[in-house]
Amino acid sequence: MQCERRLVPAADGTRIHAVLHGGGDGTPLLCLPGLTRNGRDFDVVVQQFAGERSVLTIDFRGRGRSDNAADPLTYRPDVELADTLAVLAATGFKRVAVLGTSRGGIVGLLMANAAPDFLAGLCLNDIGPRIEPEGLLRIMAYVGVDVSFESWQAAALAFAAAAPGFHGVMPEDWLRATRQAYRQRDDGRIAPAYDLRLWETLPNRVDVAEGNIPDLWPLLPALLEKPVTCLRGAGSDLLSAETAARLCEALPQAETVEVPDRGHVPFLDEPASSAALSRWLARVDAKEKGR
């Protein structure tokens, strides 16, 4: 399969790693990863869709193969949106469907408001306008902690133990997910593939515990005319069923899909996820042809 790697300079010189896969007549698909994750999380999406459309995966600054930022306080969704738009400018894409996992979905919501002409549709993978404090506190407990493991198998066991709400996942599937999110250091140990200084832009734990979390509901009206799908892991502690239902009330054209036996976040290889992505992209393509 055709694959082109790029390192695109952001406004401050930080190089953003992007990979362009495949090609075709379908609306290009832009994949934006979660807080500590990277574009490898979308390997299965690339396999499914790169034969019919271009699929562009990005590592946000400080993650995966992108440069660490000189200033860790730039690890913010608004800066990540600016970086993403720089990648789109470098690749020449004027209009994309965005699949955003967790943090990537927040960047997609910002794009809908700040750069709506680029956004053909949005699929939110286990993220919504309200973030549950319980889930955010769990994530905050490990972001920035310097851990490493002597083997990939040991790393996969720890990775699985830190992911509540998952059931029936085979060890080889946890190992694959770990190889996507972790890297082998020069000393041979296995460690998360992100800049540990990422914690510096996280909110105050007391504020989160008291429910003082940014309200993203005002961002939704920008999506009223766009195809939207929201995937929710049935065991997610970050996106509640109530928030997913309320999202569909605010966006009548949106589809919410609950993915069984998954927490935060679905792997996107589940039958429910795969089918939902296909339906969403079909809606995006149909609407784009009518523009």
Secondary structure as UniProt FT lines:
FT   STRAND          3..9
FT   TURN            11..12
FT   STRAND          15..22
FT   STRAND          29..32
FT   TURN            35..36
FT   HELIX           39..42
FT   HELIX           43..49
FT   TURN            50..52
FT   STRAND          54..58
FT   TURN            61..62
FT   TURN            64..65
FT   HELIX           72..74
FT   HELIX           77..91
FT   STRAND          96..101
FT   HELIX           103..114
FT   HELIX           116..118
FT   STRAND          119..125
FT   HELIX           133..140
FT   TURN            141..144
FT   HELIX           152..161
FT   TURN            164..165
FT   HELIX           171..181
FT   STRAND          182..184
FT   TURN            186..187
FT   STRAND          190..192
FT   HELIX           196..201
FT   HELIX           205..209
FT   TURN            210..211
FT   HELIX           217..223
FT   TURN            224..225
FT   STRAND          228..233
FT   TURN            234..235
FT   HELIX           241..250
FT   TURN            252..253
FT   STRAND          255..259
FT   TURN            260..261
FT   HELIX           271..289
//
